[in-house]
């Protein structure tokens, strides 16, 4: 499944590992996290459908949150993630990604008053083959 394969890809990606050392989390940042970290969640998805079946070529939109103690760290993580992921095509674990592209709303900067964390949210659209 794409969300599992994205986790594996992001955890093993060398330029990301320098910044987040495998701190990749689905949906929710754990309590008292070591930062910076990457949180991902799927916001929408559409499987290919035919009159006979669902499956094959699919599309999914993910929100990728780059969370850090400082604004500059969050922006650096976002830049690195964008450089590694935008235009990506190929194997992502067991998923064949035909293309991953940053899409609307694109990028949003957020400051969390309660936790004093900076966050940069990126929106990516994945075109992939379901297995």
N, C-alpha and C positions, 0 to 999 in steps of 0.2 A: 504494500500500500504506500502511496506517495508520502503520507505524513511520517511513516516509519523510515522510509528511505531518505527523506529530507533530513531527519535527525541524524542518521548515520553519515550522510554526506557532510553536513555542517560540522559534526563532531570531528571528522577526520580531515577536513580541508585545512591544509597547512597554513595559509595566510590567516585564516580565522583562528586556528589553534594558537597562534602567537598571541592573539588578543584575548581569547575567551577560554582557552585550555579545556575544551570539551563542555563548557557550561552552556548547554543547549537544553531548553525546557519546553515541553508542549503546554500551551495554553496559560499556565500560571507560573510566576516566579516563586520559588520556595521562600519560606520565612528566613530572615537573616542570611541572604545569599552573599556569596563572594561575587563581586562585580569587576569588570563588565561581564554581561551575559546576554544570550540571545533567547527570546521567547517567540514561539511560532504558533499560529493557529490558522485553520482553514476557515475563511469567511463565506465562501460559496464554492459550488462545484456542479458541473453538468456532465454526466456521462453521455457517450454517444448512444443513441437509441435508433433502433430500426423497428420495423413491424414485427420482427421475430424475437429480438433480444436487446438487452442493455449490456454495454461493455465495449471494449475496444478503445478507440480514441476518446480521450476525455480532456476536460479543462477544469482547472481549480484555481481559486484566488486565495492567496495566503497573506496574512498580516505578519510581518516580521518585525519584532520590537527589539531594538538595540538599546540595552539599559546599562547605565554606568553611573559612577559617582559624580562625574563632571560632564558638562556639555561637550567639551572637546573630545573626551573619550567616547561618548555616545556617537558623535559625528564621525570619528575615525572608524569605529566599528561599522557604521552604516556605509561609509565610503568603501571599505574593504569588502563588505558583503555584496554591495552593488557591483563592484569590479569582478568579483568571482561568479556571481549568479546571473547578471543581466546578459542575455544572449546565450546562456548555457544550453547545450544540446548534447545528449549522450546518456550513458548509463548513470543512474543515480540509485545505487543499490540494485534491486531487482526491477526498478521502474525505468522504462525508456522514455526520457524526456526529449520531446521534439523541439521544445523551445521554452525558455523562462525569460520573462520580460517584466520590467517595472511598469506599472500601470497606474491609472487614476485610483485614488487620490495622490499616489506617488509617494511623497515624503511629508511627514508632519513631526515637528519638534514639540515635545511635551515636558513639563517639569512637574514632578509629583511633590507637592508641598509636604504631605504627611511623612513620606520616606526620604525626602530630599534627594531624589534620584532624577537624573536626566534620562530622557528616552527619545529615540528617533524611531518612528514607525515607518516602515517601507511596505508598499503593497506590490506583490508580484503575482503575475498570471502564469500558470504552468499549462503547457499543452503536452500531453503524455499518453502513452499506450498503457491501458490497464492490463494486468496479467492475471 
